[in-house]
Structures are given as structure tokens and as C-alpha cells.
Amino acid sequence: PNIVSACCEGSKLETLEVLSKSLDTCQKRLSDYLNTKRNSFARFYFISDDELISVLGSSDPTNIQPHLLKLFDNVKRLGFGRGNKRVIGLESSE
């Protein structure tokens, strides 16, 4: 009861409604963006939105390591060379 009355005072209700609508818009745009990335590289469909954001949000190629088994069948780890900018090998999970 106290939270309802606090939210209804003044323009707080309107502010919360605007913020909720803005959040919905941001989530839709993020989902659209992630879908464009999945359309350009179909293996991204095998990982969650949070994992895809983790992969795309980093300029460090080694950040893909935790997601390899979901992205590529039987690939456990990639070996990197030249300042972690070039893949030089891969390790099987077997």
C-alpha cells in the first residue's frame, strides 16, 4: 500500500510510465540489433542474448572462449597469436 501511494503522488506515476515505455523501446531495439547479428552469422542463434552481448561488446577476441562449445560443435578452445588478434589453432573437447 505505501509503495502504491508513493508512486501515485505528483507526477511519479507518469514518470514511471514514460520510463517503462522507454525501457520497452530499448529492449526492442536491442533485440532487433541482436537479430541482425544472428542473421549475418547463424551460429549466434545457439547462444543467449546475454552471451551474444558479451561476445559483441568486447574488442578482445579471446572473450569468445566461454561460448565456443555452444557455437561450434566439439571446439573447446581457440589458440591465439600475434597479440590475441589471430587464431592459430583450436582444441577439441575430446
C-alpha positions in Angstrom: 0.0 0.0 0.0 2.8 2.5 0.8 4.5 2.0 -2.5 1.3 2.5 -4.5 0.6 5.7 -2.7 4.2 6.9 -3.1 4.1 6.2 -6.8 0.8 8.0 -7.4 2.0 11.2 -5.7 2.5 14.1 -8.1 3.8 13.1 -11.5 5.6 9.9 -10.3 3.1 7.6 -12.0 3.5 9.4 -15.3 7.3 9.4 -14.9 7.3 5.6 -14.3 5.0 5.0 -17.3 7.4 7.0 -19.5 10.4 5.2 -18.2 8.7 1.8 -18.7 7.8 2.7 -22.3 11.4 3.9 -22.9 12.7 0.6 -21.5 10.4 -1.4 -23.8 11.7 0.6 -26.7 15.3 0.0 -25.8 14.7 -3.7 -25.3 13.0 -4.0 -28.7 15.9 -2.1 -30.4 18.4 -4.3 -28.7 16.6 -7.4 -29.8 16.4 -6.1 -33.4 20.1 -5.4 -33.3 21.0 -8.9 -32.0 18.8 -10.4 -34.6 20.7 -8.6 -37.4 23.9 -10.0 -36.0 22.3 -13.5 -35.8 21.2 -13.2 -39.4 24.7 -12.3 -40.5 26.3 -15.2 -38.6 23.8 -18.0 -38.0 25.8 -19.7 -35.2 24.9 -16.8 -32.9 21.4 -18.4 -32.7 23.0 -21.0 -30.4 23.8 -18.6 -27.6 21.6 -16.4 -25.4 21.1 -12.7 -25.7 23.3 -12.0 -22.7 26.1 -14.2 -24.2 25.8 -12.5 -27.6 26.1 -9.1 -25.9 29.2 -10.4 -24.1 30.8 -11.5 -27.4 29.8 -8.4 -29.4 30.5 -5.9 -26.6 34.2 -6.7 -26.4 37.1 -5.8 -28.7 39.1 -8.7 -27.2 38.7 -11.8 -29.4 39.5 -14.1 -26.5 36.2 -13.3 -24.9 34.5 -15.8 -27.2 36.3 -18.7 -25.4 33.5 -19.5 -22.9 30.9 -19.8 -25.7 32.8 -22.0 -28.2 31.1 -25.3 -27.3 27.7 -23.7 -28.0 28.8 -22.0 -31.2 30.9 -24.8 -32.8 30.5 -28.5 -32.3 33.4 -30.1 -30.4 35.6 -26.9 -30.3 36.7 -26.4 -26.7 39.3 -23.7 -27.1 41.0 -21.5 -29.6 44.7 -20.7 -29.6 45.5 -17.1 -30.3 48.7 -15.5 -31.6 50.0 -12.0 -32.5 48.6 -10.1 -29.6 45.4 -12.3 -29.4 44.3 -10.9 -32.8 44.8 -14.0 -34.9 43.6 -17.6 -34.4 46.5 -20.1 -34.8 44.8 -23.3 -33.6 41.9 -25.0 -31.9 41.5 -27.6 -29.3 38.8 -30.4 -29.5 36.7 -31.1 -26.5 37.6 -34.9 -26.9 
